[in-house]
Amino acid sequence: MSSPLRRSGTAPAAGADDEVVLVGLVRDLVAQRRTGECAASATLDSAFDRDLGLDSLALAELLMRVEDAFGVA
């Protein structure tokens, strides 16, 4: 399955499903910081700290990735 993660400085493709992009960003970050098993369980209802084990530094990283992916600052 291809990752919906966008490269820095590029906006999502027209018509991209925002939820899929967002969950993909979270899963990619969790996979890099934790285990792939935990990343696969990430959903829109997952708690960042309790369910996914993300700390405040990881949340700051996630925020930057979301800003890049959606072209906001």
C-alpha positions as CSV (number, residue, x, y, z in Angstrom):
1,M,0.0,0.0,0.0
2,S,1.4,3.4,-0.9
3,S,1.8,6.0,1.8
4,P,-0.3,9.2,1.6
5,L,2.6,11.0,3.2
6,R,3.4,14.1,1.2
7,R,6.9,15.4,0.7
8,S,7.7,18.7,2.3
9,G,6.5,21.7,0.4
10,T,3.9,19.9,-1.7
11,A,0.2,20.1,-1.3
12,P,-2.1,17.0,-1.4
13,A,-3.3,16.1,-4.9
14,A,-6.7,17.6,-5.9
15,G,-9.5,15.5,-4.5
16,A,-7.4,13.7,-2.0
17,D,-9.3,12.4,1.0
18,D,-8.1,14.4,3.9
19,E,-8.9,11.7,6.5
20,V,-6.8,9.2,4.6
21,V,-3.9,11.7,4.4
22,L,-4.1,12.5,8.1
23,V,-4.2,8.9,9.2
24,G,-1.3,8.1,6.9
25,L,0.7,10.9,8.4
26,V,0.0,9.5,11.9
27,R,0.8,5.9,10.9
28,D,4.1,6.9,9.3
29,L,5.2,8.8,12.4
30,V,4.2,6.0,14.7
31,A,6.0,3.5,12.6
32,Q,9.1,5.6,12.7
33,R,8.9,6.1,16.5
34,R,7.3,2.9,17.7
35,T,6.5,-0.5,16.1
36,G,4.7,-1.1,12.8
37,E,2.1,-3.2,14.7
38,C,1.1,-0.1,16.7
39,A,1.1,2.1,13.6
40,A,-1.4,-0.2,11.8
41,S,-3.9,0.3,14.6
42,A,-4.0,4.1,14.2
43,T,-7.4,5.5,13.5
44,L,-9.1,8.9,13.7
45,D,-10.3,7.9,17.2
46,S,-6.9,6.9,18.5
47,A,-5.5,8.8,21.5
48,F,-2.0,9.9,20.6
49,D,-0.5,9.2,24.0
50,R,-2.5,6.3,25.4
51,D,-3.1,4.3,22.2
52,L,-0.1,5.2,20.0
53,G,2.5,6.1,22.6
54,L,3.4,9.5,21.1
55,D,5.0,12.1,23.4
56,S,4.9,15.9,23.2
57,L,7.9,15.9,20.9
58,A,6.3,13.5,18.5
59,L,3.1,15.6,18.5
60,A,5.1,18.6,17.5
61,E,6.6,16.6,14.7
62,L,3.2,15.5,13.6
63,L,1.9,19.0,13.6
64,M,4.8,20.1,11.3
65,R,4.0,17.2,9.0
66,V,0.3,18.0,8.9
67,E,1.2,21.7,8.1
68,D,3.5,20.6,5.2
69,A,1.0,18.0,3.9
70,F,-2.0,20.5,3.8
71,G,0.0,23.6,2.9
72,V,-0.8,25.5,6.1
73,A,1.3,27.3,8.7
